[in-house]
Amino acid sequence: METETPVSAHKLHRLNAESPKIAHAVTVVAEAVPSFYAIPSRLSDLLAKLGKPAAADYIATKLPVTKAIRSGDLGEILCNAYVLESTRFNLGVRRLRWKDHREMSMRGEDVLAFSLDLKGGLYILKAEVKSRASMTSAVISEARDALSYNNELPSPHAISFVADRLNEAGDAVLRDALDKAQLIGGIKQSQVTHMLFTFSGSNPSNLLTKNLNSYSGTVPQQYVALTVSEHQEFIKSVFETVVK
C-alpha cells in the first residue's frame, strides 16, 4: 500500500508491506534478484553451454552472504525497481553486476537513473538507499549528506562509470547524452532530482519529514519509505529463495 504526503514543495511516499502478502512478495523479489547481479544474456549463454547447475553456481558466487551486505544490496534492488515502476526515470544500468566482491559495497551513488525528453534533454535521478531493521535520524542524515555532496550533483566518476557500461552494451543514445552533459555543457542542478529511499522494519516517516523540512536547496526531493515489519526475515527469505 502506498501513500503520498506533500512536505514543503517536495514529496514523501510511504509503502507499507501487508503481512499476508509477504510470502508472495518474497517469491516475486527473489525471481528478479539474479538479473541485478548478472546480465541475462550471460546467464542464457551459461544455460545453453553448461546447463542449469553451472548457471546456478555462477549466480551463487555473486550473492552476498553477510547480513549487512545482503540488506544493503536488497535495498538498492528495491529502490531500482521502484524508480523504474513509479517515476519517469527509466534508463540506466544495474550497477551490482560490476561489484568487485560480493561482500563489498560499491562506492558512489547507490542508484542513478535517467530520462531523455523528446528533444534529447537529459534528466538525472540521484538516489541514496538506507536499509536498517530500525531506521534512525543519524542514518537518514548520512544519506542526506551524500545527496548534497558535490554541489548536489552526481559525481563525475559515477556518470563516467555508467557511460562506460552503456558503451559496452551498445546504448549509444544515453551514452552520448551523458558524455555531452559531463564533458561539454556540464550537468546543472536543474537537471537533477534527489531520492532518499529507506527500507526498514520501523516506520521512519516522522524522521524523513523532519529531515526533508530541513532541506534548503533547490533540487526537487522525493523521499520514499518502504516498511516491512519482518525486515530481517524478509531479507533472509529472499536470498534463501534465490539460492534454492
CYANA upper distance limits for C-alpha pairs under 8 A (distance plus 0.5 A):
  1 MET  CA     15 LEU  CA      5.98
  1 MET  CA     16 ASN  CA      5.93
  1 MET  CA     17 ALA  CA      7.16
  1 MET  CA     18 GLU  CA      8.00
  2 GLU  CA     13 HIS  CA      7.27
  2 GLU  CA     14 ARG  CA      5.98
  2 GLU  CA     15 LEU  CA      4.89
  2 GLU  CA     16 ASN  CA      7.12
  3 THR  CA     13 HIS  CA      6.15
  3 THR  CA     14 ARG  CA      5.75
  3 THR  CA     15 LEU  CA      7.15
  4 GLU  CA     11 LYS  CA      7.27
  4 GLU  CA     12 LEU  CA      6.23
  4 GLU  CA     13 HIS  CA      4.97
  4 GLU  CA     14 ARG  CA      6.94
  5 THR  CA     11 LYS  CA      6.40
  5 THR  CA     12 LEU  CA      5.64
  5 THR  CA     13 HIS  CA      6.83
  6 PRO  CA     10 HIS  CA      6.33
  6 PRO  CA     11 LYS  CA      5.16
  6 PRO  CA     12 LEU  CA      6.67
  7 VAL  CA     11 LYS  CA      6.07
  7 VAL  CA     12 LEU  CA      7.10
  7 VAL  CA    209 THR  CA      7.29
  7 VAL  CA    212 LEU  CA      7.57
  7 VAL  CA    213 ASN  CA      7.29
  8 SER  CA    213 ASN  CA      7.16
  9 ALA  CA    220 PRO  CA      8.41
 10 HIS  CA    212 LEU  CA      8.41
 10 HIS  CA    220 PRO  CA      6.89
 10 HIS  CA    221 GLN  CA      5.84
 10 HIS  CA    222 GLN  CA      6.72
 11 LYS  CA    221 GLN  CA      7.11
 11 LYS  CA    222 GLN  CA      5.52
 11 LYS  CA    223 TYR  CA      6.79
 12 LEU  CA    205 SER  CA      8.47
 12 LEU  CA    208 LEU  CA      8.30
 12 LEU  CA    209 THR  CA      7.85
 12 LEU  CA    222 GLN  CA      6.51
 12 LEU  CA    223 TYR  CA      5.26
 12 LEU  CA    224 VAL  CA      6.33
 12 LEU  CA    225 ALA  CA      8.20
 13 HIS  CA    222 GLN  CA      8.05
 13 HIS  CA    223 TYR  CA      6.66
 13 HIS  CA    224 VAL  CA      5.17
 13 HIS  CA    225 ALA  CA      6.70
 14 ARG  CA    205 SER  CA      7.85
 14 ARG  CA    224 VAL  CA      6.33
 14 ARG  CA    225 ALA  CA      5.25
 14 ARG  CA    226 LEU  CA      6.56
 14 ARG  CA    227 THR  CA      8.17
 15 LEU  CA    224 VAL  CA      8.03
 15 LEU  CA    225 ALA  CA      6.50
 15 LEU  CA    226 LEU  CA      5.15
 15 LEU  CA    227 THR  CA      6.67
 16 ASN  CA    226 LEU  CA      6.45
 16 ASN  CA    227 THR  CA      5.40
 16 ASN  CA    228 VAL  CA      6.91
 17 ALA  CA     21 LYS  CA      7.88
 17 ALA  CA     22 ILE  CA      7.49
 17 ALA  CA    226 LEU  CA      8.08
 17 ALA  CA    227 THR  CA      6.67
 17 ALA  CA    228 VAL  CA      5.74
 17 ALA  CA    229 SER  CA      8.12
 18 GLU  CA     22 ILE  CA      7.11
 18 GLU  CA    228 VAL  CA      8.42
 21 LYS  CA     25 ALA  CA      6.71
 22 ILE  CA     26 VAL  CA      6.68
 22 ILE  CA    234 PHE  CA      8.23
 23 ALA  CA     27 THR  CA      7.14
 24 HIS  CA     28 VAL  CA      6.84
 25 ALA  CA     29 VAL  CA      6.50
 26 VAL  CA     30 ALA  CA      6.41
 26 VAL  CA    234 PHE  CA      7.39
 26 VAL  CA    237 SER  CA      7.13
 26 VAL  CA    238 VAL  CA      5.75
 26 VAL  CA    241 THR  CA      8.22
 27 THR  CA     31 GLU  CA      6.73
 27 THR  CA    238 VAL  CA      7.70
 27 THR  CA    241 THR  CA      7.74
 28 VAL  CA     32 ALA  CA      7.19
 29 VAL  CA     33 VAL  CA      6.75
 29 VAL  CA    238 VAL  CA      7.28
 30 ALA  CA     34 PRO  CA      8.19
 30 ALA  CA    238 VAL  CA      5.69
 30 ALA  CA    239 PHE  CA      7.28
 30 ALA  CA    241 THR  CA      6.61
 30 ALA  CA    242 VAL  CA      5.76
 31 GLU  CA    242 VAL  CA      7.51
 32 ALA  CA     36 PHE  CA      7.79
 33 VAL  CA     37 TYR  CA      7.59
 33 VAL  CA     77 ILE  CA      7.89
 33 VAL  CA    242 VAL  CA      7.84
 34 PRO  CA     38 ALA  CA      6.66
 34 PRO  CA     59 ILE  CA      7.16
 34 PRO  CA    242 VAL  CA      8.10
 35 SER  CA     39 ILE  CA      6.64
 35 SER  CA     40 PRO  CA      6.67
 36 PHE  CA     77 ILE  CA      7.56
 36 PHE  CA     94 ARG  CA      6.27
 36 PHE  CA     95 ARG  CA      8.19
 36 PHE  CA     96 LEU  CA      6.57
 36 PHE  CA     97 ARG  CA      6.69
 37 TYR  CA     59 ILE  CA      7.88
 37 TYR  CA     62 LYS  CA      7.15
 37 TYR  CA     63 LEU  CA      8.16
 37 TYR  CA     94 ARG  CA      8.24
 37 TYR  CA     96 LEU  CA      5.91
 37 TYR  CA     97 ARG  CA      4.80
 37 TYR  CA     98 TRP  CA      8.29
 38 ALA  CA     42 ARG  CA      7.37
 38 ALA  CA     43 LEU  CA      7.52
 38 ALA  CA     59 ILE  CA      7.81
 38 ALA  CA     97 ARG  CA      5.84
 39 ILE  CA     43 LEU  CA      7.19
 39 ILE  CA     97 ARG  CA      7.76
 40 PRO  CA     44 SER  CA      6.64
 41 SER  CA     45 ASP  CA      6.62
 42 ARG  CA     46 LEU  CA      6.84
 43 LEU  CA     47 LEU  CA      6.62
 43 LEU  CA     55 ALA  CA      6.63
 44 SER  CA     48 ALA  CA      6.65
 45 ASP  CA     49 LYS  CA      6.61
 46 LEU  CA     50 LEU  CA      5.88
 46 LEU  CA     51 GLY  CA      6.97
 46 LEU  CA     52 LYS  CA      8.24
 46 LEU  CA     54 ALA  CA      7.39
 46 LEU  CA     55 ALA  CA      5.92
 47 LEU  CA     51 GLY  CA      4.85
 47 LEU  CA     52 LYS  CA      5.80
 47 LEU  CA     54 ALA  CA      7.82
 47 LEU  CA     55 ALA  CA      6.20
 50 LEU  CA     54 ALA  CA      6.36
 50 LEU  CA     55 ALA  CA      7.82
 51 GLY  CA     55 ALA  CA      7.00
 52 LYS  CA     56 ALA  CA      6.52
 53 PRO  CA     57 ASP  CA      6.64
 54 ALA  CA     58 TYR  CA      6.70
 55 ALA  CA     59 ILE  CA      7.01
 56 ALA  CA     60 ALA  CA      6.62
 56 ALA  CA    243 VAL  CA      8.43
 57 ASP  CA     61 THR  CA      6.79
 58 TYR  CA     62 LYS  CA      7.45
 59 ILE  CA     63 LEU  CA      7.03
 60 ALA  CA    243 VAL  CA      7.07
 61 THR  CA    102 ARG  CA      8.11
 62 LYS  CA    101 HIS  CA      8.22
 62 LYS  CA    102 ARG  CA      5.92
 63 LEU  CA    102 ARG  CA      6.51
 63 LEU  CA    239 PHE  CA      8.39
 64 PRO  CA     69 ILE  CA      6.71
 64 PRO  CA     70 ARG  CA      6.13
 64 PRO  CA    102 ARG  CA      5.44
 64 PRO  CA    103 GLU  CA      5.96
 65 VAL  CA     69 ILE  CA      7.91
 65 VAL  CA     70 ARG  CA      7.14
 65 VAL  CA    102 ARG  CA      8.45
 65 VAL  CA    103 GLU  CA      7.61
 66 THR  CA     70 ARG  CA      6.67
 66 THR  CA    103 GLU  CA      7.46
 67 LYS  CA     71 SER  CA      6.51
 68 ALA  CA     72 GLY  CA      6.80
 69 ILE  CA     73 ASP  CA      6.45
 69 ILE  CA    103 GLU  CA      6.62
 69 ILE  CA    104 MET  CA      7.49
 69 ILE  CA    105 SER  CA      7.35
 70 ARG  CA     74 LEU  CA      6.48
 70 ARG  CA    235 ILE  CA      7.57
 70 ARG  CA    239 PHE  CA      8.42
 71 SER  CA     75 GLY  CA      6.67
 71 SER  CA    131 SER  CA      6.44
 71 SER  CA    132 ARG  CA      7.92
 71 SER  CA    232 GLN  CA      8.47
 71 SER  CA    235 ILE  CA      6.97
 72 GLY  CA     76 GLU  CA      6.79
 72 GLY  CA    105 SER  CA      8.39
 72 GLY  CA    129 VAL  CA      8.20
 72 GLY  CA    130 LYS  CA      7.43
 72 GLY  CA    131 SER  CA      6.20
 73 ASP  CA     77 ILE  CA      6.71
 73 ASP  CA     96 LEU  CA      8.33
 74 LEU  CA     78 LEU  CA      6.58
 74 LEU  CA    235 ILE  CA      7.70
 75 GLY  CA     79 CYS  CA      6.61
 75 GLY  CA    129 VAL  CA      6.85
 75 GLY  CA    130 LYS  CA      7.30
 75 GLY  CA    131 SER  CA      6.17
 75 GLY  CA    198 THR  CA      7.97
 75 GLY  CA    199 PHE  CA      6.37
 76 GLU  CA     80 ASN  CA      6.65
 76 GLU  CA    110 ASP  CA      7.11
 76 GLU  CA    111 VAL  CA      7.57
 76 GLU  CA    129 VAL  CA      6.61
 77 ILE  CA     81 ALA  CA      6.78
 78 LEU  CA     82 TYR  CA      6.65
 79 CYS  CA     83 VAL  CA      6.62
 79 CYS  CA    111 VAL  CA      8.14
 79 CYS  CA    129 VAL  CA      7.67
 79 CYS  CA    197 PHE  CA      6.99
 80 ASN  CA     84 LEU  CA      6.78
 80 ASN  CA    111 VAL  CA      7.32
 81 ALA  CA     85 GLU  CA      6.63
 82 TYR  CA     86 SER  CA      6.12
 82 TYR  CA     87 THR  CA      8.11
 83 VAL  CA     87 THR  CA      5.75
 83 VAL  CA     88 ARG  CA      8.28
 83 VAL  CA     89 PHE  CA      7.01
 83 VAL  CA     90 ASN  CA      7.71
 83 VAL  CA    113 ALA  CA      8.24
 84 LEU  CA     88 ARG  CA      7.92
 84 LEU  CA     89 PHE  CA      6.84
 84 LEU  CA     90 ASN  CA      5.51
 88 ARG  CA    115 SER  CA      7.06
 89 PHE  CA    113 ALA  CA      5.97
 89 PHE  CA    114 PHE  CA      5.32
 89 PHE  CA    115 SER  CA      5.33
 89 PHE  CA    123 TYR  CA      8.41
 89 PHE  CA    124 ILE  CA      7.88
 89 PHE  CA    125 LEU  CA      7.30
 90 ASN  CA    113 ALA  CA      6.99
 90 ASN  CA    114 PHE  CA      6.67
 90 ASN  CA    115 SER  CA      6.65
 91 LEU  CA    113 ALA  CA      6.11
 91 LEU  CA    114 PHE  CA      5.35
 91 LEU  CA    115 SER  CA      6.46
 91 LEU  CA    174 LEU  CA      8.41
 92 GLY  CA    112 LEU  CA      7.30
 92 GLY  CA    113 ALA  CA      5.58
 92 GLY  CA    114 PHE  CA      6.51
 92 GLY  CA    162 VAL  CA      7.67
 93 VAL  CA    113 ALA  CA      8.29
 93 VAL  CA    162 VAL  CA      7.10
 93 VAL  CA    165 ARG  CA      7.91
 93 VAL  CA    166 LEU  CA      8.01
 95 ARG  CA     99 LYS  CA      7.82
 96 LEU  CA    106 MET  CA      8.31
 99 LYS  CA    104 MET  CA      7.89
 99 LYS  CA    105 SER  CA      8.02
 99 LYS  CA    106 MET  CA      6.78
100 ASP  CA    104 MET  CA      7.54
100 ASP  CA    106 MET  CA      8.17
106 MET  CA    110 ASP  CA      8.38
108 GLY  CA    155 SER  CA      7.83
108 GLY  CA    157 HIS  CA      8.25
108 GLY  CA    158 ALA  CA      6.59
109 GLU  CA    126 LYS  CA      7.37
109 GLU  CA    127 ALA  CA      7.10
109 GLU  CA    128 GLU  CA      6.89
109 GLU  CA    146 ALA  CA      8.40
109 GLU  CA    154 PRO  CA      7.67
109 GLU  CA    155 SER  CA      8.20
109 GLU  CA    158 ALA  CA      7.35
110 ASP  CA    127 ALA  CA      6.54
110 ASP  CA    128 GLU  CA      5.73
110 ASP  CA    129 VAL  CA      6.72
111 VAL  CA    125 LEU  CA      8.34
111 VAL  CA    126 LYS  CA      6.75
111 VAL  CA    127 ALA  CA      5.48
111 VAL  CA    128 GLU  CA      7.06
111 VAL  CA    129 VAL  CA      8.33
112 LEU  CA    124 ILE  CA      7.51
112 LEU  CA    125 LEU  CA      6.12
112 LEU  CA    126 LYS  CA      5.58
112 LEU  CA    127 ALA  CA      6.79
113 ALA  CA    124 ILE  CA      6.39
113 ALA  CA    125 LEU  CA      5.57
113 ALA  CA    126 LYS  CA      7.46
114 PHE  CA    122 LEU  CA      7.55
114 PHE  CA    123 TYR  CA      6.14
114 PHE  CA    124 ILE  CA      5.13
114 PHE  CA    125 LEU  CA      6.60
115 SER  CA    122 LEU  CA      6.49
115 SER  CA    123 TYR  CA      5.74
115 SER  CA    124 ILE  CA      7.14
116 LEU  CA    120 GLY  CA      5.82
116 LEU  CA    121 GLY  CA      5.81
116 LEU  CA    122 LEU  CA      5.34
116 LEU  CA    123 TYR  CA      6.85
116 LEU  CA    174 LEU  CA      8.47
117 ASP  CA    121 GLY  CA      5.65
117 ASP  CA    122 LEU  CA      7.36
120 GLY  CA    177 ALA  CA      7.98
121 GLY  CA    177 ALA  CA      8.49
122 LEU  CA    177 ALA  CA      7.16
122 LEU  CA    178 LEU  CA      8.25
122 LEU  CA    181 ALA  CA      8.30
122 LEU  CA    191 GLN  CA      7.28
123 TYR  CA    191 GLN  CA      5.24
123 TYR  CA    192 VAL  CA      6.50
123 TYR  CA    193 THR  CA      8.40
124 ILE  CA    191 GLN  CA      6.54
124 ILE  CA    192 VAL  CA      5.35
124 ILE  CA    193 THR  CA      6.76
125 LEU  CA    192 VAL  CA      6.35
125 LEU  CA    193 THR  CA      5.34
125 LEU  CA    194 HIS  CA      6.27
125 LEU  CA    195 MET  CA      7.52
126 LYS  CA    147 LEU  CA      7.60
126 LYS  CA    153 LEU  CA      8.17
126 LYS  CA    154 PRO  CA      6.80
126 LYS  CA    192 VAL  CA      7.55
126 LYS  CA    193 THR  CA      6.75
126 LYS  CA    194 HIS  CA      5.50
126 LYS  CA    195 MET  CA      6.75
127 ALA  CA    147 LEU  CA      7.62
127 ALA  CA    194 HIS  CA      6.23
127 ALA  CA    195 MET  CA      4.98
127 ALA  CA    196 LEU  CA      6.25
127 ALA  CA    197 PHE  CA      7.61
128 GLU  CA    143 ALA  CA      6.30
128 GLU  CA    144 ARG  CA      8.46
128 GLU  CA    146 ALA  CA      7.66
128 GLU  CA    147 LEU  CA      7.19
128 GLU  CA    195 MET  CA      6.93
128 GLU  CA    196 LEU  CA      5.63
128 GLU  CA    197 PHE  CA      6.69
129 VAL  CA    143 ALA  CA      7.67
129 VAL  CA    196 LEU  CA      6.63
129 VAL  CA    197 PHE  CA      5.29
129 VAL  CA    198 THR  CA      6.27
129 VAL  CA    199 PHE  CA      8.20
130 LYS  CA    139 VAL  CA      7.71
130 LYS  CA    140 ILE  CA      7.95
130 LYS  CA    143 ALA  CA      7.70
130 LYS  CA    196 LEU  CA      8.49
130 LYS  CA    197 PHE  CA      6.92
130 LYS  CA    198 THR  CA      5.39
130 LYS  CA    199 PHE  CA      6.78
131 SER  CA    135 MET  CA      8.16
131 SER  CA    198 THR  CA      6.34
131 SER  CA    199 PHE  CA      5.14
131 SER  CA    200 SER  CA      6.13
132 ARG  CA    198 THR  CA      8.47
132 ARG  CA    199 PHE  CA      7.04
132 ARG  CA    200 SER  CA      5.43
132 ARG  CA    201 GLY  CA      7.53
132 ARG  CA    231 HIS  CA      8.41
133 ALA  CA    200 SER  CA      5.52
133 ALA  CA    201 GLY  CA      5.17
133 ALA  CA    202 SER  CA      7.14
133 ALA  CA    231 HIS  CA      6.26
133 ALA  CA    232 GLN  CA      6.97
134 SER  CA    200 SER  CA      6.51
134 SER  CA    201 GLY  CA      6.20
134 SER  CA    202 SER  CA      5.60
135 MET  CA    139 VAL  CA      7.41
135 MET  CA    140 ILE  CA      8.20
135 MET  CA    198 THR  CA      8.48
135 MET  CA    200 SER  CA      6.66
135 MET  CA    201 GLY  CA      8.15
135 MET  CA    202 SER  CA      6.76
135 MET  CA    203 ASN  CA      8.11
135 MET  CA    204 PRO  CA      6.63
136 THR  CA    140 ILE  CA      7.00
136 THR  CA    204 PRO  CA      8.07
136 THR  CA    207 LEU  CA      7.94
137 SER  CA    141 SER  CA      6.53
137 SER  CA    207 LEU  CA      6.42
137 SER  CA    208 LEU  CA      8.47
138 ALA  CA    142 GLU  CA      6.72
139 VAL  CA    143 ALA  CA      7.01
140 ILE  CA    144 ARG  CA      6.71
140 ILE  CA    207 LEU  CA      8.23
140 ILE  CA    208 LEU  CA      7.72
140 ILE  CA    211 ASN  CA      8.06
141 SER  CA    145 ASP  CA      6.63
141 SER  CA    211 ASN  CA      7.76
142 GLU  CA    146 ALA  CA      6.90
143 ALA  CA    147 LEU  CA      6.81
143 ALA  CA    196 LEU  CA      7.37
144 ARG  CA    148 SER  CA      6.76
144 ARG  CA    196 LEU  CA      7.85
144 ARG  CA    211 ASN  CA      8.50
145 ASP  CA    149 TYR  CA      6.53
147 LEU  CA    152 GLU  CA      6.33
147 LEU  CA    153 LEU  CA      8.29
147 LEU  CA    194 HIS  CA      7.27
147 LEU  CA    196 LEU  CA      8.48
148 SER  CA    152 GLU  CA      4.66
148 SER  CA    153 LEU  CA      7.97
149 TYR  CA    153 LEU  CA      7.68
150 ASN  CA    154 PRO  CA      7.52
150 ASN  CA    155 SER  CA      7.04
152 GLU  CA    189 GLN  CA      7.56
152 GLU  CA    219 VAL  CA      8.15
153 LEU  CA    187 ILE  CA      7.87
153 LEU  CA    188 LYS  CA      7.94
153 LEU  CA    189 GLN  CA      6.99
153 LEU  CA    192 VAL  CA      7.45
154 PRO  CA    158 ALA  CA      7.27
154 PRO  CA    159 ILE  CA      7.44
155 SER  CA    159 ILE  CA      6.97
156 PRO  CA    160 SER  CA      6.59
156 PRO  CA    182 GLN  CA      7.75
157 HIS  CA    161 PHE  CA      6.58
158 ALA  CA    162 VAL  CA      6.87
159 ILE  CA    163 ALA  CA      6.69
159 ILE  CA    178 LEU  CA      7.45
159 ILE  CA    182 GLN  CA      8.19
160 SER  CA    164 ASP  CA      6.54
160 SER  CA    178 LEU  CA      8.47
160 SER  CA    179 ASP  CA      8.27
161 PHE  CA    165 ARG  CA      6.83
162 VAL  CA    166 LEU  CA      6.63
162 VAL  CA    175 ARG  CA      8.36
163 ALA  CA    167 ASN  CA      6.61
163 ALA  CA    174 LEU  CA      8.21
163 ALA  CA    175 ARG  CA      5.38
163 ALA  CA    176 ASP  CA      8.39
163 ALA  CA    178 LEU  CA      6.90
163 ALA  CA    179 ASP  CA      7.51
164 ASP  CA    168 GLU  CA      6.88
164 ASP  CA    175 ARG  CA      8.14
165 ARG  CA    169 ALA  CA      6.81
166 LEU  CA    170 GLY  CA      6.54
166 LEU  CA    171 ASP  CA      5.58
166 LEU  CA    172 ALA  CA      7.56
166 LEU  CA    174 LEU  CA      7.92
166 LEU  CA    175 ARG  CA      6.21
167 ASN  CA    171 ASP  CA      6.48
167 ASN  CA    172 ALA  CA      6.98
167 ASN  CA    175 ARG  CA      6.83
171 ASP  CA    175 ARG  CA      6.72
172 ALA  CA    176 ASP  CA      6.30
173 VAL  CA    177 ALA  CA      6.87
174 LEU  CA    178 LEU  CA      6.68
175 ARG  CA    179 ASP  CA      6.69
176 ASP  CA    180 LYS  CA      6.48
177 ALA  CA    181 ALA  CA      6.59
178 LEU  CA    182 GLN  CA      6.54
179 ASP  CA    183 LEU  CA      6.10
179 ASP  CA    184 ILE  CA      8.03
180 LYS  CA    184 ILE  CA      5.61
180 LYS  CA    185 GLY  CA      6.97
180 LYS  CA    186 GLY  CA      8.33
181 ALA  CA    185 GLY  CA      5.65
181 ALA  CA    186 GLY  CA      5.54
181 ALA  CA    187 ILE  CA      5.97
182 GLN  CA    186 GLY  CA      5.27
182 GLN  CA    187 ILE  CA      6.35
187 ILE  CA    191 GLN  CA      7.46
188 LYS  CA    192 VAL  CA      7.64
189 GLN  CA    218 THR  CA      8.32
189 GLN  CA    219 VAL  CA      6.80
190 SER  CA    219 VAL  CA      7.45
192 VAL  CA    219 VAL  CA      6.97
192 VAL  CA    220 PRO  CA      7.99
193 THR  CA    219 VAL  CA      6.36
193 THR  CA    220 PRO  CA      5.58
193 THR  CA    221 GLN  CA      6.65
193 THR  CA    222 GLN  CA      8.20
194 HIS  CA    219 VAL  CA      7.35
194 HIS  CA    220 PRO  CA      6.72
194 HIS  CA    221 GLN  CA      5.43
194 HIS  CA    222 GLN  CA      6.65
195 MET  CA    221 GLN  CA      6.48
195 MET  CA    222 GLN  CA      5.28
195 MET  CA    223 TYR  CA      5.97
195 MET  CA    224 VAL  CA      7.75
196 LEU  CA    221 GLN  CA      8.43
196 LEU  CA    222 GLN  CA      7.09
196 LEU  CA    223 TYR  CA      5.24
196 LEU  CA    224 VAL  CA      6.69
197 PHE  CA    223 TYR  CA      6.46
197 PHE  CA    224 VAL  CA      5.23
197 PHE  CA    225 ALA  CA      6.51
197 PHE  CA    226 LEU  CA      8.06
198 THR  CA    224 VAL  CA      6.74
198 THR  CA    225 ALA  CA      5.38
198 THR  CA    226 LEU  CA      6.43
199 PHE  CA    225 ALA  CA      6.80
199 PHE  CA    226 LEU  CA      5.32
199 PHE  CA    227 THR  CA      6.44
199 PHE  CA    228 VAL  CA      7.92
200 SER  CA    204 PRO  CA      8.40
200 SER  CA    225 ALA  CA      8.28
200 SER  CA    226 LEU  CA      6.99
200 SER  CA    227 THR  CA      5.64
200 SER  CA    228 VAL  CA      6.60
200 SER  CA    229 SER  CA      7.88
200 SER  CA    231 HIS  CA      6.53
201 GLY  CA    227 THR  CA      5.99
201 GLY  CA    228 VAL  CA      5.48
201 GLY  CA    229 SER  CA      4.72
201 GLY  CA    230 GLU  CA      6.66
201 GLY  CA    231 HIS  CA      5.28
201 GLY  CA    232 GLN  CA      8.31
202 SER  CA    227 THR  CA      6.88
202 SER  CA    228 VAL  CA      8.11
202 SER  CA    229 SER  CA      6.98
203 ASN  CA    225 ALA  CA      8.00
203 ASN  CA    227 THR  CA      6.51
204 PRO  CA    208 LEU  CA      6.55
204 PRO  CA    225 ALA  CA      7.25
205 SER  CA    209 THR  CA      6.50
205 SER  CA    225 ALA  CA      7.32
206 ASN  CA    210 LYS  CA      6.69
207 LEU  CA    211 ASN  CA      6.72
208 LEU  CA    212 LEU  CA      6.43
208 LEU  CA    223 TYR  CA      7.66
209 THR  CA    213 ASN  CA      6.56
210 LYS  CA    214 SER  CA      6.96
211 ASN  CA    215 TYR  CA      7.26
212 LEU  CA    221 GLN  CA      8.41
212 LEU  CA    223 TYR  CA      8.34
227 THR  CA    231 HIS  CA      8.30
228 VAL  CA    234 PHE  CA      8.21
230 GLU  CA    234 PHE  CA      6.24
231 HIS  CA    235 ILE  CA      6.89
232 GLN  CA    236 LYS  CA      6.79
233 GLU  CA    237 SER  CA      6.48
234 PHE  CA    238 VAL  CA      6.64
235 ILE  CA    239 PHE  CA      6.96
236 LYS  CA    240 GLU  CA      6.59
237 SER  CA    241 THR  CA      6.47
238 VAL  CA    242 VAL  CA      6.82
239 PHE  CA    243 VAL  CA      6.75
240 GLU  CA    244 LYS  CA      6.71
